[in-house]
Amino acid sequence: MVKIKPVERSFYAPIIRLLENLGFTGISEVKPIDTDKYLDILFEHEGKSYILEVKIADKKEDLLPALVGGIVQVYEYSLKYETKNTIVIVYPYDVRKEGTIEEVNEIAIDRTCKGIFLTREWDELVDLSLKESITQLKGKIDNKLLSAKNIETASKVLQSSIKSLSKLINKEYKDELSIKELANSLTDEHGLFLSLSRTKSEKLLRNQTIDLISYILVNQILFYFLYSKKTGKVDEIRKIQTIRELNNYFDQIKEINFEPIFDIDVISKIPVTKDIIEQVNNIITVLYPLGIEEMKQDIYGKLIGKCLPTETREVLASYYTKPTSAKLLTNLTIKTWDEKVWDLACGSGTLLVESYNRKLQVHPNKSILTSEDKKDIHRDFLEEQLTGTDIMSFACHLTGLNLSAQNLSTETKFIRVSKRNSLELFKLPADVKEAYGDISSVIEHISRKQKTILDFKTPGDEITKKEYPAKKFKIDKVDTIVINPPFTRIQDVPEKLRGEFLKHPVYNICGRRVGLWGHFLALSDKNLKNGGLIGAIIPINFLRGEDSKKIREYYLKNYSFEYIIKPHRGTSFSEDSNFTDMILIARKIPPESNHELKIISLRKPIDRYTSTDVESMVRELETVREKEKETKDFSIIKVEQSELLKNKENLMSFVFAKSLTNKKRISEVLEKLKLMDKTKKIEKDIISEGFHASPMGVSQILFINNPLSESRLRRAHLILDDDKNTIFKFKIKNKKEVYSINKKQLKKSIRTITSIKNTWVKDKVDYMIQSIPKDFQKIINTSNYKGYLFTWDDVPGDDSERLLKHLVDDIEIDWVKDTEIKKSDNNKTINVIKGENSLIFKLNNEENKVKLETSGGKVYKYISKKENGKLNIYHKGKDIHWERINKEVSKKESHILIPKRFRFNSDETSVTALHCDEKIIAPHSFEVLPSVSKEESIILSLYMNSVLYWIQLLKVKEETTGSWIDISQSDLTLVDLLDIKKLKDDEKQKLIKLLDELKDVEFDPICKQIRDKKDYRIKIDKAILKVLGFHEKESNNIINELYSIILDEIC
């Protein structure tokens, strides 16, 4: 039987047969008049024409780029045949493999492929076989359906076009310095941009910088296209021959205004090649068949946001608030149409756009507003009432774009968006410049790889850049602040900016330890009128912890809280956030003694609520009279703010459960637990953090990891190979060579709770090296251990944290936390001063020595060494400081280990506390109780693996997305633990005997233990409840109820 290798034309015949079977009339390979090209298939039904373009993707190409090329091609044919009904089908590359005629015919109609239908009846991007998609089209035609233009279709096409343009530009930028300069031009402070981003990868940020350039250009083209279509005030944009033509288009709109959008000059930064010009033309062309101008005006901003490539969105996640989150926040915060609103970290402008919409919604005459009225209101909003500030140029661009898109037919004198570090704006009123006009000059010097032939333009073809000076406007205190500030830790901010933040007067309100979000809350207090409202998306850890204590107490005492809103479990109000966040809405008035706030828990992820759902929920939240209420969308409880003040150390107990029923039952059980009078709070001074390895990378070469599972080895470096004899064997991860070490040189350890299957640790342990093993230098050379304590050149700067860590961990100088570091004496001294305390490092370059002198009279000596152009500082001798390490180990070894961070619903988490008969060591990812006896450890470890302990963790834990639980020392002091002294001897012995009975049991993952009601699970919980004084029937009820709650809340 003959086999053929199909090409696109091979599929025409079976496609025509399919069309005819469905009642269409079709013909293939049609040559339109006045062109040398042939369209693939033209088919008709009841006088309507449809054009179908067939493509097979290139081997290395995603299907979408081929689809975009097809849209461009088929659009040109559609103009010839005066039809708006176009279809593009792209088959995957592997359809080219050889097959029989029958097999090829089958593939043509049955193989799943990517298609786009841009017809009157159907506007969608699909992954279907041709038989399925054409059959659906016929059904829509027969039912006389009409389709609205689809934002998802348009955004995916534009997103793919941006990625294609980025790839072409990326090829031209080979000079990494140019890329960094390019990033700086858009982000103004590359180090800050890196610290705000989810990724810390310079390589990834390089690619996303190029994506950002492409994205901004497509935004500009898109906005110009829409403006020309909506107003007719500028020429329609068409294919270009040179980049100058694109600049000429943009100059037309800049003459009218809209500098916010067009004054980031990316055109001059894009290399000019034939391929890039062609891709720009493809982007211009696809806008026409996508029919973007036919979409409702209020979704243009959403389209702009959705076009950003996914990878870049993840890097820039700090700048994105989910639209439904923004709607919920602004609808609860903004009460009147003429309020002056300020977003101090405006990012992409989502909160300001929703503020715009909310203000319009509450306008007293909204039902009778004419189009001219709306134009006047638009100008008033953008020129007088809505203000945005952000430190990043591209954020200002996005905000300007989104606000301008709210009324495309109206130009404004300026937009109240300024590129400023908002934390500088605490003395108001202040004059600021519009964010545009001076941005482009920052990037004029950026070069690229080399000139192309198209760069050598004929005389007169040069681009003359017109200057549009930035306008000034005044900022003063406002009625309302809306904000989703960056959640970045203060220590991750570049040293220079961190120093500015810590010198800033707002730290008197927020303290020095809280993340950037706390500084923005403190700044908001300075910039909000008395009686004004703030609506903020902030980490839920605002409610707990030492770092946020100062700002939490300040707001509790000086603001009347109206709402605290917690998102659905494991989700957040911001795009791609690693943190569980919350919405706080509060009025700048000290609370009265009986003031009530509403605490809300959402019952599903915020992006599953429609705009109508949010509006309905807001009406209900504003008018609810009940003290407690539970609906399908949310639960609500009213609480007096005085109760929050009483519990200000940790407010998680007010928001920990997703349902009121669960919260009530847990509270009832815990109240009974207190009445039993057999528990106590643990004292903070007996809790200690596990061993903290220093300097950086040393933990890799100290811990030998037991390979109990693959997941235990993700961060491991040394892996146990054999521990059956006196001489233990281990390997370096992914290496074959085996190393030996005497058992006497090791200390039993647990490095991670992952895959530990019993609360009693016996032989399945890790080990910590306590003295130099054979071939240690080889081990060091394969690790991240750098040996040096810090780099002299990078203090103050990137190594400041390493220096402070050495002072705290190695020398136990605790007062240096949150202090400013300065250099003096021509770079020969480093000074750290705080109040009456001080210390000074003195560099002696001639002798390669460094001396540390403290104000207490102590002296420490170091050596310096020039390596790779950097001056690195070491302990006296490059060896690991074994004496200090073993001294630290002796302080930290413990019978009981309590993991600080774990995931309840992980298949790798089976226990939440560990006991060992001999004292063992754990890293600082555990809390330890060194003073607790062996007997106490057995009893406590059982209790801390009981359901009573777990429900208390729900109340006090730190939350991140993905069901992670973080427990701090402060949290543990809030938990009621068994008081061993109040137990009778026989009760103690029963618990000790139970642990011995279970010592060989392999525990299942926690959720499975509870779901399947494992025998050992029930034995532990019954035994704990019994010694506490609960009778059997009550214990059974508690176990059943709490198991159900934990499954609902965690699993």
N, C-alpha and C positions, 0 to 999 in steps of 0.2 A: 504494500500500500504506500502510495506517494506521500511524503511528508513535506510540508512547506514551513517557511519561517515568515510569519505574518508581519505586514506593515499596516499603516493606518488604512490604506485603501482596501486591504483585505476584508475589513469589517463592513464596508459600505453595503454590500449585497444582503447579508443577513439582517442588517439594520433596516434596509428598505422593506424586506419581507415582513419584519416585525411591525413596521409602521402600517403597511397595507392590511395586515391581519387585524389591526386595531381600528381600521376605518379611515386612515390617512391616505393621501396621495403623495408620493415622494419621488425624487429623482436625485441622483448623485453626480458629483463633479460638474457643477454648473459654473460657467464663465460669465461673470457680470460684464456689462458693457463698459468700455473705457478702462479695462484693467487686464493685466496678463495673468492674474491669479484665478484659481478655481476654488469656489466654496465647496465644502464636502457634501452636504446634503441639504436640499431645500424640500420642505414638505408643507402641505396645505390641508385645511379642514374648514369647510363652510366659509370659504372666501378669505380666511386668515392664513397668512404665511408665517412659517417658522424656519429658522436657519439653525442647523446642527453642525457644530465643528467637532471633529474627532481628533484626539491627540493620544500619543503614547509617551509616557514620561521618559526622560533621559535617565540613564542608569544611576547617576549620582544625585538625582534631583528629587526633591519632595514633589508630590503631585500638584500642590498649590501654585508654584511658580509657572508650571506648564499651563495650568488653568487660566492664570492671569494673561499669559501670552495669547491664549485662545480667545479670551474676552476681547482683547484689543483687535484681533484679526476679524472676529465675527461682527464686531461693531461696525467696522468699515463696510462689510457686506450689507449690513442691515440698512445703512444709509442709501445704498444703491436700490434696495428692494422696498424701501419705505415701510419697514416693519420694526416694531419694538420687541418682537418675540425672538429671543436668541437663547441657544443652549450650547454649552461646552461640556464635552465628556472627555475625561483623561483616564486612560487605562494605566495600570502600573507597568513598570519596565519588564517584568518577567513574562508578560503575555507574548513577547517576541520569540520565546522558545519554540522549537519545531513541533509541529503537530499535524494530524491528518486534516483534510478539508472539513470533516464533520466536527472535529475538536475545535478548529478555528471558528466555525460558525457558532458553536456552543459558547465559546469564550466571549464572542462579540455581544451576545445578549444576556448571558448568565453570570459573567464575572463581575464581582463588585468593583466599582470604579468611582472616582470622584466626579461629581457633576455640578454644574451651576445652571439653574433655570431662571432666566430673567425674562419672564413672559407676563402678559396681563393677568394670567390665572395663577401664576406660581412664581414666587421670588424666594429662592432658598438654595443653600449649598448642601448637597446630599452625598451620602456614601451608600449607593444602591447599585444593583445591576441595572443595565439599560432596560431590561424587560420590566422590572419593578417601577423604575422612574417614569418611563413613557406610559405605562399603564395608569399610574397615578395622574399624570398630566391629562390623559384622555378623560379620566373620571372628573377632574376639575373642570375641563372644558364642557363636558356633558351636563354638569350641574351648574354651569354658568357662574362659576366662582370668580371673584376678582381679588387680587392679592395686593396688600399694602407693601410698600418698600420695607425691606427687612434690615434692621440695624446689624444683626449678627452676620448676615451675608456680606454686607458692605465692610464691616470692621475686619473680618477674616481676610478678605481680598486685599484691603489696604495694609493690613499687618504683614501679609506675605510680600507685598510690594516693597515695604520698608526693609524687610530682611534681605530681599534681593539687592536693593540699592546699597545696603550696608556691606554686603559681601563684596560688591564691586569697589566700593570706597576703601574697604579694608585692604584690598590688594595693593592699593596705591600708597597707603601709609606704612612705610617700613621703618621709619625713624621713631623709636619709642619716646624720645624726648618730645617730638612733635605731638605725639598722642597725648602725653601728659600735659603739654601746654594747651592742647585742645580741650582736655577734660577740665583744666583749671579755668579756661575761658567760660565754660558753661556752669561750673560749680563754684568758681571763685576761690575756693579753698579746698584743694584736693584731699588733704588730710582729713578735714571735717567731713567731706563727702564720703570718704572711705569709712570713717567711724559711724556715720549715720546709716550706711548701707548694711543690708543683711549679710552680704558677702564681704570678706576681707581680702579677696583675691585680686591682686593688681591685674593679673592676666584677664580675668573675667571682666573687670571694670574697663579694661582697654576696649574689649569688644562692645560693651554696652555704651561706651562713649560714642563710638561710631554709630550704633543704633540710635542714639539720642540725636545726633546730627541729622540722620535720615528722617527721624520722626518729626523733628522740628520743621524740616523742609516740607514734608508731606502735609503737616498742619497748615503751613503757610499757603501751599497750593490749594488745599481743601477750602480754607477760609476764603481765599480769593475767588475760587470757583462759585461758592455759595453766594458770596456778596454780589458777584456779577449777575448771577441768575435771579437773585431776589430783588435787586435794585436797578440793574441796567446802567449804573453810574460809571462802570469801568468796562473795558473791552472783555469779551469772552476769552478765556485762556485756551489756546490751541497749541499744537505741537511746535516745538522750538528747534531752531538750527544751532543756536549758540546760547550759552548761559546768560549773555547780555540781554537776550530777549526776555528771559524770565525776570531779570532785574528790572527791565522796563515795565513789565506788568506790575510788579510790586510797587514801583515808584508811583504808579497811578493811584493806588489805594492809600499809600502813605501821604500823598498830597491831601487826601480827605482827612485822614488821621490813622488810627489803628497802629501807631508805632509799637504798642505793647507786643503785637504779634510779629511784626516784620523787622523790628530793629535788632533782633539777634541775627547777625549777618552770617548765615551758614552758607549762602551761595558762594562767597569768595573762598570758603574753606573746603569746597568739594572739588576734587581733582576733575579736570575736564578730559574725558575720553569718549570715544565713539559709543562704547557700551553704556557708559553712565548717562550720556545724553539720551540714548535710546530708552533706558529704564525710566528716566524722568518723563519722557514722552508717554511711555506706557501708563505711568501713574496719572498723568493728565487725562489720557484717553479713557481709562476705565471709569472715571467719575461720571461720564455721560451715560453709558448703559446701566450703571448701578442706580441711576435716578435719585441720587442723594438729595437733590433740591426738592423732591416730592415728599421727603420725610417731614414729620412734624418738627417745628422749630425747637421745641423743648427737649428733643433728644440729640441735638447736635453735640452738646457737651459730652454725652455718654458715648457717642460715636468716636469723638476725639480720644477719650480715655481708653476705649476698647482697642484702638489701633496700635497702642504701644505693645511691642513684642513681649511675650511672656517672660523671657529671661531678664529683660531690662526692667520690667515691672517688679520682678523679685528684688533686683538690686535697689530699685527706688521705692520699695514698699513703704518706707518711712513717710512718703509724700502722698499716700493714697488713703482716703477715707471711703469706705463703701457708701455708695449713694443713699441706700436706705438708712444707714446709720446716720448720715448727715441730715436726712429728712427728719428722722426721729428727734435728733438733738435740736435742730433749729425750730421745729414745730412746738417743742416744749419750752424753748428759751425765748423766742421772739413773740411779743404780744401785740405790737402795733406796727403799722406800715411805715412810720417815719422814724423808727429807732436808728441810731447810728451804731453800726456794727463793725468790729475790728477782729480780724483773724491774724494773730501775731506770728503764725507759722503756716502761711497760706498754702504751701505745697502746690497741689494741682488745682486748687480753687474750688474743690467740691463743697466745702462748708459755706463759702461765700455765694456760690451759685444757689444752693438750697436756701440760704438766707434771702437772696433775691426773690426766689419763688415764694417763700413764706411771707415776706413783706407784701408781695403782690396779692397773695391769698387773703390777707387780713385787711386789705385796703377797703375802706367803707363803701366805696363806689365801684367795686370790682365788676359787678354785673352790668354796669352801663359805661364802662371805659371804652372810648373810641381808640382807633389805631394811633391817632395823634396824641391822645392822652397817654397811651402806653409809651410812646416815644419820649414824651416829657418826663415820665416817671423813670424810664431807662436812664436818661441823662442825669436825673437827680440821684438815682441810686449810685451810678458809677462815678459821678463827679463830687458827690457830697456825703453819701450815707454809708457806703460800703468801702472798707479799707483793708488792704492786705499788705503784710510785710513778710519778707523771707530773705535769707542770706544767700540763696542760690538763684542765679540768673534764669536757669531753665524753669524753675518753679514759678517765677514771676511771669515768664512767657506763657506757661500753661494757665495760670490764673487769668491773665489778660485775655487769652484766647477763649476760655470758657465763659467769662463774663460778657465779652463782646458778642459771643454767639447767642446770647439771650434775646437780642433784637438786632438782627443783621442789617435791617434797613435804616438803622439810626447810628449816626456818628456822634462821638463825644469829643469835647475839648481835650480831655485827658482821662485816665483811669487812676483811681487812688490805690495804686500798687507800687510799693517802693522796695528796691533791693537794699535791704538794711539788715544788720544784726539787730533783731528786735530788742535784745537785752541791753542795747545802748539807749533805748528810747524810754527812759524812766523819768526824765525831767520834761514835763509837758507844760504848755504847748511847744511843739518843735516843727520847724520847717524841714521838709524832706523833698527829695527829687523823685519824680516819676521813674519807674524802674528801667526806663528805656532812654535811648539817645546817646548814652555814654558807654553802653555795653560793647558795641562792636569794636571800639578802639582797643579793647583789651586783647583782641586776638588778631590784630593786623600782621603781627610778625611771624605767624605760624607758617612753616614751610612744609612741603611734601616731597616725596621721593625724587621726582624729576619732572621736567616739562614733557608734555606730549605734543604731537604735531598740531593738535587743535589749539594749543596754548599760543602758538605763533600767529597772532591775529593780524589782519590787515590794518593799516592805519585807519583810525576812526572807530575801530571795533572795541576799543578799551572801555572797561566799565568805569563810569564816573559816579562815585558814591555821593549821593546828596545827604547833607547833614540835617538832622531834625533835633534841635536842642531839647533836652529833657525839661519838662515843665515842673514847677514847684507847687507843692500844696502843704497845708498845715494839718498836723495831727494833734488832737487834744483828747482828753478823757472821753470815753464813749458810754452809751447806754448799755451796750451788750458786747460781750466778748464771746466768740466761738473759737474753739481751738482743739487741734489734735497734735500736740507738740511731739518732737522726737523723744523716743524712750531711751536714747543712748545713755549708758553709764557715764558719769562725769570723768572717770579715769580713762575712758576710751577716747575722749576728746583730745585733739592735738594739744601739746603742752602750752603753746602760746595762747590759744583760745581758752584753755582751761584756767590759766592764770588770770585772764581777764574776767572769766565768770566768777572765780572765787574772790576776786577783789570787788566785785559788783555788790552794791548795797542790798540787793535782794536776798543775799544769803542770810541776812539777819532774820528773814522770814522763813526761808526754806532749809537753812543749814548748808553745810559743805558736802555732805555725803550723798544727797539725793541725786537722781539722774537729771538730765536736762529738763525733763518734763516738770520737775519740781520748781526749777528756776523760772520756767514760763508761768507756772501758777502764781509764783510770788510776784513776777512782773505784772501779771494780769491785775493783781490787787492794786498795784500802783496806778494802772491805766484805766481802771473801771470807776465810773461815778458811784458815789454812795447811793445805795438803793438799786444799782444796776444788777443785771444778771450775767453770770458766766455759765456757759455750757461747754464742758471739756470732756474729751476722750483721753483718759489717763490709765496707766497700769493699775490693775486691781490691788497691787501692793501699796497703793495709797492708804489702804485700810489697815495695813499691818507693817510691822518691822521697824527696826531702829533707823534705817536710812531715811524713811519718810515721816518719822515721828514728828519732827518740828513743823513741817508744812501741814501735816494732818491736824495737829493741835491748833495751829493758827487758824485754819479754816473752820474748825469746829467751834472755836470761840468767837470768830468775827463774821461768820456767814451763816445765814439761815438756809440750811439745805432744803431743797424742794424735792429732788429726785436723786436716787442712786439706782442706776440700771445695770444689771449684770447680763452679759450675753449668754446664750445657750452653751451648755457644757462643751468644752474643747474648741470653741470658736471665738472670734473676736470681731470688734467693730471696724478694724482696719484691715486693709488688704494684706494677706500673707504674713500676718504678725506671728511672732514666736511667743508673744505674751498674751495672757488673758487680760483684757482691759475692761473698762467700765465707763459709763457716762455719769458725770456729776453735773447737776444743775443746781446752782446756789445763788442766793441774793446777798448782796453786800450790805447786810444789816445784821448786827449781833442777834442771836436767837433769843426769843422770849422764853421764859421758864417752861411753858407748856407747848412750845412750837413743835409741830409734827412734820415729818418728812415721809415720803413714800419710797419704799424699797421694792424694786421690781426685778423679777427674774423672767427672762424670755424663755418660751417653751420650745422654740425652734431657732435655727440659725437666722441671723438678721437678713441675709440675702434671699431667704425664702418668703419674706413678707413683700407683698406688692406695695406700690405707692398708696393705693386705696386702703390696704390693710393698716399701714402706718397712720394715715389720717384718722381712721376709725379708732385705732388703739389710743391715739393722743386724746381724742374726745372723751374716751372712757376713762383714761388716767386722770384727766383734769377734773372730771365730775364724780368720780367714785366716792361713795359715802361710807362704805363698809370699812371696818378696821382691817379686815382680811378678805381677800377675794382671789379665786382661782378660775381662769378661763382657759380655753384651748390655746390662746396665744401668750398668756403671761400669768404670773402670780404676783400679787401685790400685798404688802403689809405696811400699815402705818405705825411709825415709831416716834416717840418723843426724842428730840435731839439730845436732851439731857441724859437719856440712856446711853447714847453713843459716847458722850463725854465721860460717863462713868466707866466705860469699857474702852477708852481711847488707846490702850496699848495694842489691842487687836480687835478690829471690828468685823472680822470674817464670820463670826458667829451670827451676824445679822443677814448674811448673804450666801452662806455656804451651800444650802440645799436648793435644788431646782424646783421643788414643789413645797407648798405650805404643809401638806400632810407629812412629808418626810421630816421637815424641820421640826414640826411639833412633836412627833414621836421620838426623835433623837433627843430633843430637849427634855421630854418627860423621863426618858430612861436615865439621862445624866443627872437629873434632879434627884431621882431615887438613889442613884449611885452615891451622891453626896450624903444623903440621909443615912446610908448604911454605915457611915463613919469608919470606913476601913481604908480610906485613900488619903493621899497627901499630894501636895505640889512639890516637885523636885526643886531643890535650891540650885540657882544658876552656877554657883561657885564650885559645884561638884561635877558639872558638865564641862568637857574639854573637847576641842576639835582634835581629830586624829593627826597623825604625823604629817607635817607640811614640808615637803621636800624642797630644798633650795640649795644651789641656784637652779635656774630654769633647765629643765630636761633631766635633772638628776634622778627623778622617780623612774624614768625609763630604765636606768641601769642599776636600780636598787631592788625592784620588785620582779620576782620570777613568778609568772602567772600559770596557774593550773588550767590546762585546756579542757575544762568540763564541757564547754560548748564553743561553737564558732563565735558566737556573739560576745563571749568573754574576752576574745582575743583582738577585738577591733582596735583597741588602743594599746595593746600589749606590745612589748619589745622583746622581752626575754620570756621563753616558754618552757615550762617544765617538761622533761623528757622521761625521767626515771627518779623516783624517790624511795625505792625499795631497800637500798643499802646505805651504808655510812657515807659513801661518796655519791652525791646527787648529780644527775646529768640534766643539762638544759641547752636550749638552742636559741639563736636569734631568729626572730620571725622571718619567714621566707628564706632562711639560709639552712644549708645542710650540716655545717660544721657543728659538732657537739662539744660542749664545755663541761668541765667538772668543778665541783666545789664540795668541801667537807661539810657535813651536816652541822658541825659545831659553829660554822661561820654564818648560819642562817637563823632567822627568827620566824616562827609561824606567823602568818599574816592572812588577811582577807583584803584583796585590793578592790573588789567590786561585789555587790550583792547578786549580780547577774548569775543565774543558773545554780545558785546555792539552794539545795532542796530540803534542808532541815534546819531548824533553829539551833540545834546542838552541833557545833563545828567540831569534827573529830579529825579525820585523816584527809578529807577533801579540802585542802587549804592551799593558799599561795605562800610564798616565802619572801622574806626581805633579807638582802645581803648586809652583813654587819662588819665585814672586813674584806680587804682586797683579795679577790679570787685570782687564780691563774689566768693569764692572757687578758687581764682586765682592760688594757689599753685597746685591744682589738674590739672589745665590747663598746668601749667609749666611742671609738671612731665610727661605729655604725649607728650611733644614737643622735638625738637632738641636743645632748648635753654639750654645752659650750664651755663649761669650766669657769669662765670668767663671771664675775659678779655683776659688772656693768661696764659700759663703754663711756670713758671720760668725755668724749666728744659729743655724746648724745644725752648729756645731762647739763642743764635742763633739756628735756625733749623726750624722745622715744624710750630712753632707758631710765627715766625718773622713777617709774613704778618699780623697776628691778632694784634700784638703789634703796628705795624706801622699804621694799620687801626684805632686803638683806638686813637693814637696820632693825626691823621689827622681829623677824624670824630668827636671825642668827645672833644678834646682840641684845635682843629684847628691849629695844628703846621704843616704847609704844607711843610716846608723845609726838612722834614725827608724822603720824597719820594726818592727811589733809593739810600739810604745810607747803609753803612755797619754797622752791629751791632756787638759789641764785649763785652765779659765778662772779669772781672778782680777781683782783691782782693779775690782770692780763691772762686770764684763763687758767691760773695756777691754783686757785682755791675754789672749793664748793662749800657754800654756807647753807645750813638749814637752821632756821630760827623760829621759835614759837613761844611767845611770852618771855619768861625768864630762862627757858631752856634753849640751848644752842649746841651745835657741833660744827666742826670744820674739817674738811679733807684738804690736806696740803700735798701738792704734787712736787716731787723732786725728780725732774727729767734726767739730770746727770747720773743719778744712781738708780734710776728705774724703780723708785720707791714712792709709796703713798702712805701718809700718816693721818689717822683719824683722831682728833682730840675732842672730847665732850666737855660740856660745862661742868659735869660732875667730876672732872679730873682724870677720867680714864683715857688710855691711849691704846689704839689698835694699829697694827702694821700690815701693809699690803705690798704687792709688787705690781708694776705696770709693764705692759708688753705691747709693742707696736705690731699689729697683725692686719694685713690687707688694708693698710692705710688708716686704721683705727687704733686708738690707744685703749686697750682692754685692761681692766683692773681685776686682779686675782687675790684670793687668800694668799698668805705667805707660803708659797709652794702651790703648784697647780693642782695637787692631789685633792681628792674629795676630803672634806673636813670630817673624818670618821669619828673623832672624839665628840664633836658637837652633835653629830647624827645619833650616836649611841646614847648620849646624854638625853637628847630629846626623846628617843625611843623609851627610855626608862621612865619618863614622865607620862607617856601616852599609852603604854600597854595596859590592857583592860580585859576583864572576863566578858564584858558585854559590849557589843558594837551595834550602833544604831545608824542605819544609812540616812544621809541627809536628803538624797534625791532618788526617787524611783518612780516607776509607772505601775500603778495598781493593776491595770488591765493588760499588762504585758505577759506574754507566755513565758518570759524569763524571770518573772518575779513571783517567788513562792513564799518568802518570809520577809518580815519587816524589822526583825531584831535577831541578833545572834549571840549564843553563849558558847564559851569555851572553858574547859576545866582548868587549863593553864592560861595565863595572861598572854594575849597576842597583840599584834600591832595592826593598825589600819591606817590608810592615808586620810587626808583631811576631808575626803568625801563622806566620812563617817563622823558622828559624835561618839565619844567614849566616856565611860564613868570609871576612871582609874581607881577610885577609893571603894567601889562596891565589891563586897565579898563574893566568893564563889556561890554560896547559898542564895544570896540576894540576886545574883545574876541569873541563876536558874529560874527563880520565881518571876523576876522582872521580864526576862526574855519570853516566858510563856504569856504573861499579861500583854506584852507589847506585840504579840502575835494573835491577840484575841480581838473579837469584834468590838469590844468596848473601847479598846485603844484606837481602832480604825475609825470609829464614828467621831472620836475626838479629833483625830487628824483632819477630818473633813471640816471641822470648825475653825481650825487655826492655821492650816497649811497655806503656803505660798502657792499661787496657781500660775501655770503656764498652759498654753494650748497643747493638745495632744495628751491630756490626762496625766501629765507629770505632776508629782507632788514634791515640794521642797519644804524641809523642816529645819528651822534654825534653833539655836540654843534658847532664844526667847520664846519660841513656840512651845518647846518641851516644858518650859516652866509653867505653862498655862494648862497642861494636861494633868488630869487626876490619875495618879499611879497608885498601885497597891502599896500600902504602908506595911512593910514587913513586920515592924514592931507590934502591930495590932493583930497579927495572925497568931493563932494558937500553934503549938508545936505539931500537933497532928495534922493541921491544915497545911502547914509548910511541907510536912513529909509527903502528904498526898500529892502536892504539886511537883515535888522533886521526883517522886516515884513515877508520875505521869510522864515527865520529860524523859526519864530513863526508859519507860515503856515505848515511847515514840522515837527513840534515838536512831533507829534503823529504818524508819519510814521515809520514803521519798515523797515529799510534799508536791502536790500538783500546783500549777499557777493559781494564784489567789482566787481569781474569778471562777475557775473550775471547782476549787474547793467548796465555794459557797453555792454555786449553781447546782452541783451534784450532791451537796450536803455530805461530804466525805466524813467517814466515821471519826478520823483523827481530828477533823475540824470541829465537829460537834463535841468531842471529848474535851478539847481545850476550852471551848467557850462555856460548857456546862461546869467544868471544874472551877473556872474563874468566877462564874456567877455564884456558885455554891459557897465558896469561901468568903465571898462578899456578903452573903446572907440572903440571897434570893432563893425562894423555895422552888421546887422542881417544876410545878405547873407554870409559874411565872417565868422561870428560865426558858422553858420551851416556847412560850409566847414571844418573849424578847428575841430569842434566836431566830425564830421564823420571820418576825417583823424586820429585824435588822438585816438579815440576809437579803430580804426583798429590797430593802432600801439601798443597800450597797450595790446590788445588781443594777438598780435603777440609776443611782448617782454616779457610779464609777465604771461598771462593767458594760 
